[in-house]
Amino acid sequence: MSVRMEVPRRVRPVRHRPAVAPPPGEDFAPAPSPDGRRVAYLSDRAGTPAVWVRDVDAAEAVALPSGDEPVLAVSWSPDGRWLACVVAPGGAPRTELWVLSPDGTQRRQVAGFGRRSAALAGWLPGGALLAVTETAERGAAVLVDADSGHRRVLAEGDLLTLLDVSPDGGSALLQRGPRNARWLELLDVATGDRVRLLPDTGRGSTDQGWFGPDGTSVLARTDAFAELAALVRVDLARPDRAPTRLAARPDAELEHVALSADRRRAALSWNTYGGRSELSLLDLASGVQRAVAAPGEVLDGAVFAADGGLLCVTAQGPVQPREVWLVDPVTGTPRPLRPDTGAARTGDSGVAPQLVDLRARDGLPLSGWLYRPPGPGPWPTAISLHGGPEAQERPGYNPLFQALVAQGVAVFAPNVRGSSGFGRTFVAADNLAGRYGAIADVAACADHLIDSGVAIPGRLGCLGRSYGGYLVLAVLVNFPGLFAAGVAECGISDFRTFYAGTEPWIAAAAVSKYGDPVRDADLLRDLSPMTRIDQLDVPLLLIHGANDTNVPAGESAQVAQALAARDVPHGHLVLTGEGHDFLARDNAEAARTATTAWLTRHLAVAAATLG
């Protein structure tokens, strides 16, 4: 049986009544004005992520005319005259950079033309110069004048990202290298000379960096010197010296750093065990660090207003949609940007998860979040696998989990090897041939759920998106009979076709994680689900964005074709107007509704079959 559903953007393909009410929309990615009196942010409450502006003491927000395409990021210029917006045409990974004035006029594109993809590093102090990374076949570090559109290319190279520019404009900080093996380089803008910063330890990765207040030092987030990422300072007069450790914890990984405009204070977001966030403020001169109350279980970054008088964060939790919060840097007191934030939550109908520890089949410690339906178990159960793989399942807001629980299906969301948040060794544990262990980790999770009385044998499903979609396919073909149904969203099915079809810079960065398509061709062939696709014999729903150039839509299509040839029950939902991430609310809801209906239906079918 084959069911193919082609749906245009903003049209629901499935008419099932949702198990729970769809989320009311979310607010995220704040950008305060220089004086801290207004905040620009992204909201999908109108259907697609767009730019809104709200006075910090106002009851109403104003939507700016940021275009019809989804906006991924927004940033306010230090002089207050411009908002920079990263836009994803068709939801695809190739992004454009636009600027518009805070009153919504003078909107125009300034970077990301043609096949180039643009990412914003930030604004240079005081004016209207943007630091931008453009990527096509190679990366380019570019300065763009928001007033005139004039461009100046500072450097070009493979796997290159511009992170920061020194206060005097004479130096630039570059990130280089593939996934989990990145380093920093200091660029002399006048000569083009580059110097690698931090000793090459042969392990770990340095992926965030900023110039210090006077341009004579560099601050970096790195796990090159310890298991858990920390904040260090490099003296540019003596780059050969060991860096100074500024902030580190034995029980938490530094996840995100936000510097004040004067580079004298830093807001630090810490990822504690299991994925809960903690927030602290660090005085870089004195080294004094103090904790600040986190307004949610998971924080998504932070940003200071240019005058330093306001800190904005995005917070969420299992029953708390993403919301923008304002933090007073002096008192540490948080308050919501939206006065009706409390009323907008859906917590009354949601469930909070339990953190569960278990062991992989080779003894490696694993953990995950378990969402239980009301009443006694065991229950039909779905294992949800996150993307990345260098991402992490955290106690954030996930309406799909709540919808499944409302239908009586338990959800277990594990962090198999390769996940972030547990140290550099765990992140690297699935590299290359280590991927066999990650696939086996999913089977270990199934064993644990059955042995602990959570799951009913024969009524286990699995779902995942991006890398999680790959894992769904991989576990179904490598452990036939373990699962009764699956949902694979935007997943790699064959590494050969993935490398041939993805964006060149994505392919180049993935080599360190998955393997080289030439040197490791035999390994990649053996790890590709398509190699054993004849072992997949349970109902499978495939979901993909038509414009996905990260994991091209053909990865799902070739699985659907192979299943159709063998008459294996499957569905194939293609969302037009979407890329790798489903950014329009109604498309995300369509995928969520289809996933919930598929799993509840086929886990129930499995139960009836078992009698």
N, C-alpha and C positions, 0 to 999 in steps of 0.2 A: 504494500500500500504506500503510495506516495502522495503527499500533500504539499503543493508549492504555493506560496503566498507572496506575490509581488505587491508591495504597497507603496503609494506615493507618500511624500512627506506630509505629516499632519493628518493622515487618514488612518484610522484604526482598522487593522485587518481582521481582528477577531472580535466578536460581539458578546463574549462571555461577560457576565456581570462580575466585576472585580470582587475578590474576597474581602478586601478592606477598601476604604475610600482612598483614592489616589492622593498623593501628597499635595499640599496647597502651593507648592513652589518653594524655592530656596533662595537665600541671599548669600553671597560669598565674594571673595577676592576684593576686599575693600582697598580704596586709595584715598587717603585724606587730603584735603586741600592744604597748601603750605601753612596757613594760619590755624588749621585744625577746626575751623568752623563748619565745614561741609565735608561730606564723604561721598565719593563716587564708588559705586560697587556694581557687581553683576547680579542680576536676578532673572530667573526663568519663569516668574509668575505670569508673564504674558505669553508664555509658550516656548520661547527660545532665549537663551542667555543674551541679555542686552544690558546697556549701561544706564544706570539710574543715579540720581544725585539727591541727597537729602541733607538739609541743615541738621546739625547734631541735636538741636532742640525742637525740631519741627515734627508735626504729626503726619505730614504727607511727603511723599517723594515725587520727583519729576523724572519721567523717562526721556532720555535724550535720543535724537534720531541717529542712532549708530548703525543703521542699515538693516537689511533683512537677514544677513548671515549671522551665525552665532559668534559671540565675542568670548574669547578665552581669558583675557587679562586686560586690566586697565591701570593706568598710572598717571598721576597728576604732576605736571611740570613744576620745578622749583619756583618759577616766576608766576605760577598760577594761571598762565594764559592758555595752556593746552592740556588736553587729555589724550594720552596715547592708548590705542586699542589694538590688541592682537585679535585678528578676525580669521575664522576658519571657513572659507567658501565651501559650501556643500558638506560641511562637517569634516572635511578631509585634513590630513596632517600637514599639507602645504598651507602655511598661514601667511597672512598679509598684515602689515602694520599701517594703521591709519591714525591720523590726528584729527581732533575736532575741538572747538572751543567749548568751555563749560556751559555756554548758553545754547549749544547744539548747532552753531553755524560753522562755516569754513571747514567743512569736513573734506579731507582728501587723503589719498594713499601716498605713503612716503617710502615704503620698502616692501619687499616680497613680490616683486613683479615677475611675470612669466612663470618659469618653473622653480624660481627661488622660493624658499620658505623663510620667513622672518621671525625672529624671537627677540624680545626686548630685554636687554641687560639692565637698563635704567637711564636716568637723566644725568647729565653732567651738572655740577653745582651751579645754581644761580640763574641759568638761562634756558635756552630752548634746544640744546644739543642732545640728541638721543644716541645712546650706545646700543648697537644692534648687531645681532649675528644673523647672517644670511647663509642659507645652505642650499646647494644644488648638488653638483657632483662633488664639490669641496666646500668647506666652510670659509666664510669671510667675516672679519671683524670690521664694522663700518660705523662711522659717525654720520648722523643725518641731522641737518638743520630743519627743525619743524617749521620755521618761518618761511624759508626759501626752498626747502626740499633738496638743497645741495648735499652731495654725498662725498665722503672721504674714506677710502678703503685703507685700513691700517695694516691688515695682514690677511693672508690666505693660507689654507692648509687643510689637510685631511683631519677629520674629527676635531675640529677647532670650534670653541665657543668663547665669545667675549664675555667676561665677567664684570670688569670694572675698569675705569680710567682714573689715573691719579689726579689730585686736585689741580695740578698745574698743566695737565694734558700731555705731559711729556712721556708718560709710561702707560701701558695697558696691561691688564692681567688676563691671561688666556687659560682656559681649560682645554686639555688635550687628552687623547686616548680613548680606548673602547670602554665598554661597560665593566664596572667593578675594577678597573685598572687605570684610572685617570690621574693626571698630574697637572700642576700649574706651571706656567711659563710667564716670565716677565719680559714684555716687549718694549724696546726702546723705539718710540714712535718716529724719531728723526732718522735713525739709522736702519731700522728694521731688524736689529740684532735681538735675539731671544736667549734667555737664560732660564734653565729649569730651576724651580724653587723646591725646597725640601729634599732631603736625601732620598735616593731611590732605594727603598727598603726591599723591593721585590714582592711586596704584598700590600694589600689594602688599596684604598682609593682616596683621592682628594678631589672633591667635586664642587666645593663652594669656596669663594675667596673674595676679599675686599681690601682696598688700601686703607691703612690707618689714617689718623687725623692729619698728619703732616706729610704723608706720602713716603715716609722713610721706613715703613714697615707694612707687612701684609698679614691680615688675619685669614685663617683658613679652617674649614671644617674637614677633618681627615680621620680615617681609621688606620693610617699607615703605621702608627706607632703603638696601637693597642687594639684590643678586640672591638671596643665600642668607640664610635666616633666622638671626637672632642674638638674644642676650639683651641687653636695654637696661634702664636705670633712669630713671624719670621722677620729678623732684622735685616733690611736690605743692604746695610753697610757690611754685614757679615753673613751672607746667605749660606755659607758653609757650616755655620754653627748649628747645633741642634736647636730646634724651635722651642719657644717657651710655652708651656701649657697654661692656658688661661682659664679654662673651664672644662671639667671632666667629672664623670660620676661612675662609680663601679657598678651601679644598679640601673643605669639608664643610658641610652644613646642620644647624643645631640642630633636633633633632626633638622632644625631650621634656626637660622640666625637672622635677625633684623637689626641693622645699625641705624642709629639716629643720624641726622644730616651732618652733625659736627663730628661724627665718628667717635664719640666719647662714651656712648652708652650702647648696650646691646640687649635686645630681648631674645631670650633663648627658649626654644621649645624642646622639651625632653620627652623621649619615647621610653616609657617605663615598660617593665615586663608585661607582655600581653597586648601592649599597644595603647594604653591610656597615656594621655598627655599631661605634662606638668610644665608650668611657665615660670620663668625667673627673669630678673633684670640684673644686668652686670655693669658695674662702673669700671670701665676699662683702665682708668688711671689708678684707682685704688685696689682694684681686684675684688671689691666687695660685691657679693651676689646675694640677692634676697628673693625669696619665693613670692609669687603673685597668684592669687586665686584664679584657677582656670575656669572659665564659664561653661565648659562642656567637657565631656570625656575625651574628645579628640579635637585638637586644634590644627587648622590648616594654615600655617604661616602667620606672619605678623608684619606690620608696617607702621613706622613712625610718621607723624606729620613733620614737615620740614622744620617747624619751630620747636619740635621736641616735646610739646605739651600734650600730645595725644598719641596713644598707641591703639591700633585697630587689629582685631583678630577675627578669624572665622572659627566658630565652634559648632560642634555637633555631638550627638550621642545616639544610642539605640532607638530612642523615641523622641529625639530632638533633631529636626531638620537643620541643615546648615543655616546659620544666622551670623550676622555681623555684630560684634560687640566692641565697645569702647572701653579702654582701660586708662585710668589716670596713672601716669608713670610715677607720680609722687606718692600717692596713697596706695596704689595697686588695686583700687576699687573698680570692678567691672560693671558696666550697665549696657543693656541692649540698645542698638541703634534704632530699631523699630519699637515704638511704644507698645504695640500689640503683640510683641514676640511671644509672651506666655500663652496668649489666646490662640496663636497659630499652631501650637504644638499638637501632635497627635498622640501624646503619651498615654492617654487614658485607655486606648485600645491596643497598645503595643506591649511586647514582653521584653524584658532585659535578659541578656545572655549570661551564661556561666562559663568561666574560664576553666578548661579541662586540660590536664596534662596526660600524656601517654608516651609510649615508646614505639619507635620504628622497628621494623623487623630485624634490623642490624643493631638495635639498641640505642640509636640516637634519640635524645629527648625531643619530643614534639609537643605542640599545644594547639588549642583551637577554642573557638567560641561556640557554645551549644545553646540553641534556642529551642525551648521545650513548649509544646502545646499544653493547654490546661489538662488536668486530670492525670491519672496514672498511665505510665507507659507499659510496654514498649509501643512505639509508633512507626508508621511508615516514615522513612528518614531520607533526607537528601544531603549529600556532601557537596558543599559549595567551594570551588577552588578559585582563588583570586588570580589576577593578572600579574604581569611583571616579567619574569618571576621575582624581580627584586622589589616587590611590594609587600604589603602585610595586611592580613585580615585583622581589623581592629574593631572596637565596639562603637562604630559609627552608625549613621542613619542608613538603613537599607530596607526600603518598603517591600522589596521582593521577599526577604526573609519573613517579614511580618505577614505578608499575604499567604505564604506557605503555611506558617504556623496557624493562621486563622482557619485553614482548611484541614488542620489536624496532622500536618506533616512537620516533623522535627527537622531542624537544620543544624548541621555541624559544619563550621567554617574553619578549617585548619590552616596552620602555617607549616607547610611541608618544607623540606630543605630547599634552600635557594631564596627563602623569604628574608626580607630586611627586618631590622629591629632586634635581632638576636646576636649581633656581632658578625665580624667579617668572615670568620671561618664558616658559619652557618650559611651566609650569603653565597659563598663560593662552593658549597658542598655539592651543588648540582651542576657545576660546570662540566661541559663535555660529557665523558662517560658517567659522571656523577648523576646524570639525568635518569639513569636506570633506578637509582635510589629514590629520586623524587617520585617516580611513577609507583614504586613499591610502597612509598609512604601513604599514598591514597588507599592502597589495599590494607595497610596497617590500621588506618583510620576506620575502615569498614569492619575489620576484625574487632577493634575496640568497642565500636558502637553496638555490635551484636553481643559481645561477651559481657558488656556492662549493663545489658538489659534496656538500652535505649532504642535500638533498631530491631525490627522484625526481619528475620532472615527471609530473603526473597522479595522484600519490599524496600530495597535500597535503590535510590537514584543518585545521579551525580550531575552537577551543572558547573559551568565556569565560563569566563569570558577572557579573550585575548590568550595569554599563556595558560590561563585556567581552562580555556576551550581546548587548547592542545592537550592538556592533561586529561580532560574528559575522554577525548578520542584515544589517547595512549592507553589509559587504564582499561577502556572497553575492549581494545584489541589484545591487550596483554594479559588480562584477567577475565576471560569470558566466563559468564555464569555468576560473577560476583554482584553485578548490578542488573536491575530490572528495566531501567530506562535512563536516558541521558539527554542533556541539553548542552550543546557546544556553540558558544557565541564568539564569532570573530577569531577562531582558533586556527593555528597552523596545522595542516594535515600532511604536508610533504615538505621537508626542508629544502629539497632541490627547487621546487617551484616557488617556495617562499623567497629564497635568495634571488631567484631570477626575476621576481615580480615586485618586490618591495622597493622602497625608496633607497637610492644608493648609499646615503649616509646611515640609514637604519641597518642595512646589510653590513656595512663596514664596522659599525659599533657592536654588532651582534656576534662577531666571530669569537671574541673572548668568552662568550657565554655558551653559545651553542656548538661552535666548531667552525672550521674553515670549509667552505663548500667544495674545495678541491682536495686539500690535504686530508680532511676528515670525511671524505665522501662516503666511505663504507659505514662509519659510525652514524652519520646523519641518515643514511638510508635505513639502517636498522632501527633507529629511533623514530622514524617517520610512521605515523599511524597508517598511511596508505599502503605501506609495505605489507601489513597484515590485515587489511581492511576486510578480508573474507572471514575474519574471526568475529567481526561485529555483527551480532544477530539480535539486538534488542532495539526497541523503538527509540529513535534518536531525532531530536529537533535541532536543526541547524539555523542559526540566526546570523545575519551579516549586514553590514552597511554597504550599499552599492558603490559608494565612493571611497572605500577603504583602500589606501595605498600604503598603509603600514603592514597589515596582513591582508593582502588582496582578496577580494570576494571570491575569486576562483578557488581558494583553499576550501571553502565550504561547498562550492558547486561540484568539485570533483568527488567529494565524499557522497553528496546526494546522488550523483550519477552512478557511482559504484553500488550504492544501496538499492537504487531503482533497478539496476540490472539483476539483482538477486532477490528482488521483491521483499526487501526488509522494510518494515514500517518506518516511515520517517516523514518529517516535515521540513520545508526549506523556506524560511521567512527572510526576504530581502527588503531592506528599508532604503528606498531611494531618498536622496538628499541627506544621507548620513555617511560618516566616515567610520573611523575605528571606534569612536565613542558616540553614543547616541545622545545628542545634545538637545533635540526638541523634546519637550515634555511628553507630547502625545506619542511620539515614536518610542521613547523609553517605556511609557505605559503599555504600548502595544507589545513590546518584547516581554515585559514583566507579566502581562496578562496571559500571553501565549505560553510562557514558561510555566506559570502556575497551573494552567489548565492541562498542559502536557504531562507534568509530573503527577499531579493528583489523579488524572485519568489512568495513566499507565501503571502507576503503583497500585491502584485499585484493581486494574486488570490482572496484575501479577498475583494479588491476593486471591481473586476469584479463581484463577488458574490453579493455585495451590490447594484450593478447596478449604 
